[in-house]
Amino acid sequence: MSDTAPDTPRRFSAGDLSAFIARALASLGLPAQDAADCGRLMVDSDLAGFHTHGIFRLAQYVKRIRAGGINVTPDITTVTEAPATAVVDGDNAMGHLVVQYAMKLAIDKAAEAGCAWVGARGSNHAGAAATYVAMAAERNMIALYGTNGSANHMAPWGSADLLLGTNPIAAAIPGADGPPVVMDIATTVSSFGKVRTAAQRGDEMPADWMIDREGKPITDSSRIKEGILNPIGGHKGYALSLVVGLLAATLSGGQMGVDVEGMGDDEYQRTPVNNGHFMIVVDPARFGDALDFGRRVDDVAATMRGATPMPGIDSVRVPGDGRAANIADYTANGVPIHAALLKNLDTIAGELGIEKLT
């Protein structure tokens, strides 16, 4: 690793980051394959540019595991099943393992039935949603995924009571020759991961990210515990968050609303949060020629990219373009890790007695 200026992120290969995560989780009791899967899935978030949902989250997971809040030797099972539906119980496993299991099940069912809806409960935070819908796109299938937040950071529109999570929703639509269209958005203006990253670095936050209990903007990232995340589109974002939560958690038996523990609470660290997820997978071949569909997706995407940019805009992008560019860059040149995060990872290595990143 070459020397860099103190404020310049150092770059590490995805393999080195995945191996570090696997060492950390295995030292806490996860079976080797589960630890390796979590490492790969977490770093997939970093490779795609979702740095707030990748290795940055390791400290959060380690803290919960050490407090007894996550089951390191779970028995993930399908508890009810029909040809095109299923409910998965994650047994309080790492969320990455639960969603990987459920998405694979949904893909297999869609291959047989043409479409599938799989819900999951008994889960935890699972990283970036795009990671899982991309699994379906790699099989030339369409996917829609949603999850309730593992902690409440948003209030119902017109209230200051924290009763909703960021409740992200993601979709992937495969093309024929071009990259898939991949959407991954929180139902809040900012994910809480971005807020936490700003706080770790001591950065000021944009004025539209958070408000206080009087509705005034919070830009000082040291005050995030006082804040309420703003929904996207005002009352429309609140409605979308509520619907995602009902479909992801309530339908499958996950927790939502007042039942969700606060992320900063000691109780949160040792209590199962019972995250819920839903995934819908559709085989476009059941609607006609799949290759023709993919070509038409490529054509629509090309039309969007060819739109005339407004002044000050370099180019028009399609959801997923940034992800594809980041994967290409970070795979070739390494994933950037900022100094504050690297220091945090060194601390974890010391506490767990494992080899540091070098």
Secondary structure, 3 states (H helix, E strand, C coil): CCCCCCCCCEEECHHHHHHHHHHHHHHCCCCHHHHHHHHHHHHHHHHCCCHHHCHHHHHHHHHHHHHCCCCCCCCCEEEEEECCEEEEECCCCCHHHHHHHHHHHHHHHHHHHCEEEEEEEEECCCCCCHHHHHHHHCCCCEEEEEECCCCCCECCCCCCCCCECCCCEEEEECCCCCCCEEEEECCECCCHHHHHHHHHHCCECCCCCEECCCCCEECEHHHHHHCEECECCCHHHHHHHHHHHHHHHHCCCCCCHHHCCCCCCHHHHHCCCCEEEEEEEECHHHHCCHHHHHHHHHHHHHHHHCCCCCCCCCCCCCCCHHHHHHHHHHHHHCEEECHHHHHHHHHHHHHHCCCCCC
